[in-house]
């Protein structure tokens, strides 16, 4: 995603931790022009999380 952003003239940032995200967000807000932050997401527990947040939906 970083190189893709750069191909279109945007700033690209890839993060793996919360601390990296905070730093990338601060940097993005300080940069001129658009910025894209690539955040990998683990979807393997979505059903468990959804059931916990919305018990009536997954019954």
Gaussian input, Z-matrix of N, CA and C with variables (Angstrom, degrees):
# hf/3-21g

backbone

0 1
 N
 C     1     B1
 C     2     B2     1     A1
 N     3     B3     2     A2     1     D1
 C     4     B4     3     A3     2     D2
 C     5     B5     4     A4     3     D3
 N     6     B6     5     A5     4     D4
 C     7     B7     6     A6     5     D5
 C     8     B8     7     A7     6     D6
 N     9     B9     8     A8     7     D7
 C    10    B10     9     A9     8     D8
 C    11    B11    10    A10     9     D9
 N    12    B12    11    A11    10    D10
 C    13    B13    12    A12    11    D11
 C    14    B14    13    A13    12    D12
 N    15    B15    14    A14    13    D13
 C    16    B16    15    A15    14    D14
 C    17    B17    16    A16    15    D15
 N    18    B18    17    A17    16    D16
 C    19    B19    18    A18    17    D17
 C    20    B20    19    A19    18    D18
 N    21    B21    20    A20    19    D19
 C    22    B22    21    A21    20    D20
 C    23    B23    22    A22    21    D21
 N    24    B24    23    A23    22    D22
 C    25    B25    24    A24    23    D23
 C    26    B26    25    A25    24    D24
 N    27    B27    26    A26    25    D25
 C    28    B28    27    A27    26    D26
 C    29    B29    28    A28    27    D27
 N    30    B30    29    A29    28    D28
 C    31    B31    30    A30    29    D29
 C    32    B32    31    A31    30    D30
 N    33    B33    32    A32    31    D31
 C    34    B34    33    A33    32    D32
 C    35    B35    34    A34    33    D33
 N    36    B36    35    A35    34    D34
 C    37    B37    36    A36    35    D35
 C    38    B38    37    A37    36    D36
 N    39    B39    38    A38    37    D37
 C    40    B40    39    A39    38    D38
 C    41    B41    40    A40    39    D39
 N    42    B42    41    A41    40    D40
 C    43    B43    42    A42    41    D41
 C    44    B44    43    A43    42    D42
 N    45    B45    44    A44    43    D43
 C    46    B46    45    A45    44    D44
 C    47    B47    46    A46    45    D45
 N    48    B48    47    A47    46    D46
 C    49    B49    48    A48    47    D47
 C    50    B50    49    A49    48    D48
 N    51    B51    50    A50    49    D49
 C    52    B52    51    A51    50    D50
 C    53    B53    52    A52    51    D51
 N    54    B54    53    A53    52    D52
 C    55    B55    54    A54    53    D53
 C    56    B56    55    A55    54    D54
 N    57    B57    56    A56    55    D55
 C    58    B58    57    A57    56    D56
 C    59    B59    58    A58    57    D57
 N    60    B60    59    A59    58    D58
 C    61    B61    60    A60    59    D59
 C    62    B62    61    A61    60    D60
 N    63    B63    62    A62    61    D61
 C    64    B64    63    A63    62    D62
 C    65    B65    64    A64    63    D63
 N    66    B66    65    A65    64    D64
 C    67    B67    66    A66    65    D65
 C    68    B68    67    A67    66    D66
 N    69    B69    68    A68    67    D67
 C    70    B70    69    A69    68    D68
 C    71    B71    70    A70    69    D69
 N    72    B72    71    A71    70    D70
 C    73    B73    72    A72    71    D71
 C    74    B74    73    A73    72    D72
 N    75    B75    74    A74    73    D73
 C    76    B76    75    A75    74    D74
 C    77    B77    76    A76    75    D75
 N    78    B78    77    A77    76    D76
 C    79    B79    78    A78    77    D77
 C    80    B80    79    A79    78    D78
 N    81    B81    80    A80    79    D79
 C    82    B82    81    A81    80    D80
 C    83    B83    82    A82    81    D81
 N    84    B84    83    A83    82    D82
 C    85    B85    84    A84    83    D83
 C    86    B86    85    A85    84    D84
 N    87    B87    86    A86    85    D85
 C    88    B88    87    A87    86    D86
 C    89    B89    88    A88    87    D87
 N    90    B90    89    A89    88    D88
 C    91    B91    90    A90    89    D89
 C    92    B92    91    A91    90    D90
 N    93    B93    92    A92    91    D91
 C    94    B94    93    A93    92    D92
 C    95    B95    94    A94    93    D93
 N    96    B96    95    A95    94    D94
 C    97    B97    96    A96    95    D95
 C    98    B98    97    A97    96    D96
 N    99    B99    98    A98    97    D97
 C   100   B100    99    A99    98    D98
 C   101   B101   100   A100    99    D99
 N   102   B102   101   A101   100   D100
 C   103   B103   102   A102   101   D101
 C   104   B104   103   A103   102   D102
 N   105   B105   104   A104   103   D103
 C   106   B106   105   A105   104   D104
 C   107   B107   106   A106   105   D105
 N   108   B108   107   A107   106   D106
 C   109   B109   108   A108   107   D107
 C   110   B110   109   A109   108   D108
 N   111   B111   110   A110   109   D109
 C   112   B112   111   A111   110   D110
 C   113   B113   112   A112   111   D111
 N   114   B114   113   A113   112   D112
 C   115   B115   114   A114   113   D113
 C   116   B116   115   A115   114   D114
 N   117   B117   116   A116   115   D115
 C   118   B118   117   A117   116   D116
 C   119   B119   118   A118   117   D117
 N   120   B120   119   A119   118   D118
 C   121   B121   120   A120   119   D119
 C   122   B122   121   A121   120   D120
 N   123   B123   122   A122   121   D121
 C   124   B124   123   A123   122   D122
 C   125   B125   124   A124   123   D123
 N   126   B126   125   A125   124   D124
 C   127   B127   126   A126   125   D125
 C   128   B128   127   A127   126   D126
 N   129   B129   128   A128   127   D127
 C   130   B130   129   A129   128   D128
 C   131   B131   130   A130   129   D129
 N   132   B132   131   A131   130   D130
 C   133   B133   132   A132   131   D131
 C   134   B134   133   A133   132   D132
 N   135   B135   134   A134   133   D133
 C   136   B136   135   A135   134   D134
 C   137   B137   136   A136   135   D135
 N   138   B138   137   A137   136   D136
 C   139   B139   138   A138   137   D137
 C   140   B140   139   A139   138   D138
 N   141   B141   140   A140   139   D139
 C   142   B142   141   A141   140   D140
 C   143   B143   142   A142   141   D141
 N   144   B144   143   A143   142   D142
 C   145   B145   144   A144   143   D143
 C   146   B146   145   A145   144   D144
 N   147   B147   146   A146   145   D145
 C   148   B148   147   A147   146   D146
 C   149   B149   148   A148   147   D147
 N   150   B150   149   A149   148   D148
 C   151   B151   150   A150   149   D149
 C   152   B152   151   A151   150   D150
 N   153   B153   152   A152   151   D151
 C   154   B154   153   A153   152   D152
 C   155   B155   154   A154   153   D153
 N   156   B156   155   A155   154   D154
 C   157   B157   156   A156   155   D155
 C   158   B158   157   A157   156   D156
 N   159   B159   158   A158   157   D157
 C   160   B160   159   A159   158   D158
 C   161   B161   160   A160   159   D159
 N   162   B162   161   A161   160   D160
 C   163   B163   162   A162   161   D161
 C   164   B164   163   A163   162   D162
 N   165   B165   164   A164   163   D163
 C   166   B166   165   A165   164   D164
 C   167   B167   166   A166   165   D165
 N   168   B168   167   A167   166   D166
 C   169   B169   168   A168   167   D167
 C   170   B170   169   A169   168   D168
 N   171   B171   170   A170   169   D169
 C   172   B172   171   A171   170   D170
 C   173   B173   172   A172   171   D171
 N   174   B174   173   A173   172   D172
 C   175   B175   174   A174   173   D173
 C   176   B176   175   A175   174   D174

   B1=1.4416
   B2=1.5313
   B3=1.3205
   B4=1.4638
   B5=1.5226
   B6=1.3140
   B7=1.4669
   B8=1.5232
   B9=1.3249
   B10=1.4665
   B11=1.5269
   B12=1.3349
   B13=1.4611
   B14=1.5239
   B15=1.3246
   B16=1.4548
   B17=1.5318
   B18=1.3260
   B19=1.4686
   B20=1.5199
   B21=1.3307
   B22=1.4576
   B23=1.5287
   B24=1.3363
   B25=1.4488
   B26=1.5158
   B27=1.3190
   B28=1.4631
   B29=1.5279
   B30=1.3007
   B31=1.4610
   B32=1.5241
   B33=1.3025
   B34=1.4604
   B35=1.5123
   B36=1.3265
   B37=1.4584
   B38=1.5273
   B39=1.3221
   B40=1.4718
   B41=1.5204
   B42=1.3324
   B43=1.4623
   B44=1.5191
   B45=1.3208
   B46=1.4619
   B47=1.5266
   B48=1.3402
   B49=1.4581
   B50=1.5223
   B51=1.3160
   B52=1.4599
   B53=1.5345
   B54=1.3173
   B55=1.4619
   B56=1.5307
   B57=1.3300
   B58=1.4652
   B59=1.5192
   B60=1.3384
   B61=1.4627
   B62=1.5245
   B63=1.3246
   B64=1.4688
   B65=1.5257
   B66=1.3268
   B67=1.4645
   B68=1.5275
   B69=1.3356
   B70=1.4688
   B71=1.5279
   B72=1.3151
   B73=1.4667
   B74=1.5276
   B75=1.3192
   B76=1.4689
   B77=1.5217
   B78=1.3272
   B79=1.4614
   B80=1.5284
   B81=1.3173
   B82=1.4616
   B83=1.5205
   B84=1.3143
   B85=1.4644
   B86=1.5266
   B87=1.3272
   B88=1.4569
   B89=1.5247
   B90=1.3262
   B91=1.4637
   B92=1.5242
   B93=1.3084
   B94=1.4618
   B95=1.5242
   B96=1.2998
   B97=1.4531
   B98=1.5203
   B99=1.3361
   B100=1.4615
   B101=1.5271
   B102=1.3127
   B103=1.4645
   B104=1.5192
   B105=1.3204
   B106=1.4568
   B107=1.5226
   B108=1.3342
   B109=1.4589
   B110=1.5215
   B111=1.3192
   B112=1.4664
   B113=1.5285
   B114=1.3427
   B115=1.4652
   B116=1.5276
   B117=1.3407
   B118=1.4622
   B119=1.5347
   B120=1.3283
   B121=1.4642
   B122=1.5233
   B123=1.3250
   B124=1.4648
   B125=1.5330
   B126=1.3167
   B127=1.4580
   B128=1.5278
   B129=1.3169
   B130=1.4568
   B131=1.5257
   B132=1.3184
   B133=1.4688
   B134=1.5210
   B135=1.3158
   B136=1.4657
   B137=1.5205
   B138=1.3302
   B139=1.4586
   B140=1.5233
   B141=1.3378
   B142=1.4621
   B143=1.5201
   B144=1.3134
   B145=1.4537
   B146=1.5249
   B147=1.3151
   B148=1.4646
   B149=1.5109
   B150=1.3103
   B151=1.4651
   B152=1.5224
   B153=1.3034
   B154=1.4658
   B155=1.5373
   B156=1.3143
   B157=1.4616
   B158=1.5233
   B159=1.3219
   B160=1.4653
   B161=1.5211
   B162=1.3146
   B163=1.4562
   B164=1.5286
   B165=1.3092
   B166=1.4626
   B167=1.5262
   B168=1.3078
   B169=1.4707
   B170=1.5247
   B171=1.3226
   B172=1.4598
   B173=1.5231
   B174=1.3053
   B175=1.4725
   B176=1.5073
   A1=110.88
   A2=116.84
   A3=119.89
   A4=110.37
   A5=117.43
   A6=120.79
   A7=111.46
   A8=116.93
   A9=121.47
   A10=109.93
   A11=116.27
   A12=120.70
   A13=110.39
   A14=115.79
   A15=120.56
   A16=111.95
   A17=117.17
   A18=121.03
   A19=112.18
   A20=116.18
   A21=121.23
   A22=112.20
   A23=116.11
   A24=120.19
   A25=115.32
   A26=117.54
   A27=121.37
   A28=109.41
   A29=115.80
   A30=121.20
   A31=107.62
   A32=117.56
   A33=121.54
   A34=111.39
   A35=115.37
   A36=121.60
   A37=108.60
   A38=116.42
   A39=121.61
   A40=107.32
   A41=116.66
   A42=120.94
   A43=110.09
   A44=115.73
   A45=121.51
   A46=112.50
   A47=116.37
   A48=120.29
   A49=109.80
   A50=115.11
   A51=119.97
   A52=110.80
   A53=116.49
   A54=120.55
   A55=110.96
   A56=116.07
   A57=119.73
   A58=110.78
   A59=116.71
   A60=119.59
   A61=110.63
   A62=116.41
   A63=120.21
   A64=110.12
   A65=116.46
   A66=120.63
   A67=111.20
   A68=117.05
   A69=120.92
   A70=110.82
   A71=116.89
   A72=120.02
   A73=110.42
   A74=116.65
   A75=119.80
   A76=110.90
   A77=116.43
   A78=120.21
   A79=110.41
   A80=117.15
   A81=121.56
   A82=111.38
   A83=116.27
   A84=120.16
   A85=111.63
   A86=117.39
   A87=121.39
   A88=112.78
   A89=117.92
   A90=122.10
   A91=111.18
   A92=114.48
   A93=120.87
   A94=108.67
   A95=117.60
   A96=121.80
   A97=112.78
   A98=115.20
   A99=119.88
   A100=112.95
   A101=114.56
   A102=122.08
   A103=108.88
   A104=115.83
   A105=121.75
   A106=108.38
   A107=116.06
   A108=121.05
   A109=107.70
   A110=115.66
   A111=123.03
   A112=108.30
   A113=116.17
   A114=121.82
   A115=108.47
   A116=118.81
   A117=119.79
   A118=110.27
   A119=115.87
   A120=121.50
   A121=109.18
   A122=115.84
   A123=121.64
   A124=107.61
   A125=116.57
   A126=121.45
   A127=113.03
   A128=118.54
   A129=121.40
   A130=114.17
   A131=118.55
   A132=120.55
   A133=112.56
   A134=118.12
   A135=121.07
   A136=112.91
   A137=118.24
   A138=121.06
   A139=110.94
   A140=116.71
   A141=120.40
   A142=111.22
   A143=116.53
   A144=120.70
   A145=110.75
   A146=116.46
   A147=120.12
   A148=112.42
   A149=117.36
   A150=120.98
   A151=111.01
   A152=116.23
   A153=120.59
   A154=110.84
   A155=116.19
   A156=119.99
   A157=112.78
   A158=116.42
   A159=122.26
   A160=109.13
   A161=117.00
   A162=122.53
   A163=112.76
   A164=117.94
   A165=120.76
   A166=112.87
   A167=118.76
   A168=121.21
   A169=111.98
   A170=118.76
   A171=122.23
   A172=113.36
   A173=118.13
   A174=120.11
   A175=111.62
   D1=-32.11
   D2=-179.06
   D3=-62.40
   D4=-50.37
   D5=-179.95
   D6=-65.02
   D7=-35.15
   D8=177.36
   D9=-61.61
   D10=-45.79
   D11=178.01
   D12=-60.06
   D13=-44.82
   D14=-178.00
   D15=-64.45
   D16=-32.63
   D17=177.51
   D18=-60.85
   D19=-27.00
   D20=-178.55
   D21=-104.55
   D22=14.06
   D23=176.12
   D24=82.27
   D25=10.32
   D26=178.61
   D27=-96.44
   D28=162.23
   D29=173.35
   D30=-85.97
   D31=135.54
   D32=179.89
   D33=-118.22
   D34=137.54
   D35=179.60
   D36=-135.38
   D37=136.80
   D38=175.64
   D39=-115.78
   D40=132.63
   D41=-179.01
   D42=-125.94
   D43=155.39
   D44=177.90
   D45=-129.00
   D46=-14.96
   D47=-179.08
   D48=-131.16
   D49=165.73
   D50=177.48
   D51=-62.19
   D52=-39.44
   D53=179.65
   D54=-63.75
   D55=-41.67
   D56=177.09
   D57=-63.88
   D58=-36.68
   D59=179.56
   D60=-64.57
   D61=-45.17
   D62=179.76
   D63=-59.00
   D64=-46.11
   D65=179.61
   D66=-63.20
   D67=-42.71
   D68=-179.71
   D69=-66.37
   D70=-38.48
   D71=178.56
   D72=-65.14
   D73=-45.72
   D74=178.28
   D75=-60.64
   D76=-42.93
   D77=179.30
   D78=-65.34
   D79=-41.70
   D80=-179.41
   D81=-62.05
   D82=-40.64
   D83=179.94
   D84=-68.40
   D85=-25.56
   D86=-179.94
   D87=-87.14
   D88=-17.83
   D89=-177.07
   D90=-80.09
   D91=150.73
   D92=172.25
   D93=-78.53
   D94=138.79
   D95=176.01
   D96=84.48
   D97=-176.05
   D98=-176.85
   D99=-74.77
   D100=149.62
   D101=176.05
   D102=-133.10
   D103=145.06
   D104=176.41
   D105=-122.86
   D106=130.16
   D107=177.50
   D108=-109.48
   D109=118.25
   D110=-179.90
   D111=-88.08
   D112=114.90
   D113=-178.12
   D114=-119.94
   D115=110.20
   D116=177.27
   D117=-68.09
   D118=140.21
   D119=-177.86
   D120=-124.36
   D121=131.51
   D122=176.07
   D123=-92.41
   D124=108.57
   D125=-176.94
   D126=-90.54
   D127=3.21
   D128=-172.46
   D129=-63.93
   D130=-21.61
   D131=-178.25
   D132=-112.29
   D133=18.42
   D134=-178.40
   D135=-57.55
   D136=-42.38
   D137=-178.88
   D138=-64.29
   D139=-43.88
   D140=177.32
   D141=-61.43
   D142=-45.18
   D143=179.82
   D144=-64.49
   D145=-44.56
   D146=178.72
   D147=-60.91
   D148=-40.84
   D149=178.86
   D150=-64.60
   D151=-36.03
   D152=179.20
   D153=-70.30
   D154=-39.53
   D155=-177.44
   D156=-79.73
   D157=-33.49
   D158=-175.81
   D159=-135.93
   D160=74.24
   D161=-173.59
   D162=-55.51
   D163=-38.24
   D164=-176.71
   D165=-72.68
   D166=-18.96
   D167=-177.12
   D168=-75.16
   D169=-34.70
   D170=-173.97
   D171=-102.48
   D172=19.55
   D173=178.84
   D174=-83.99

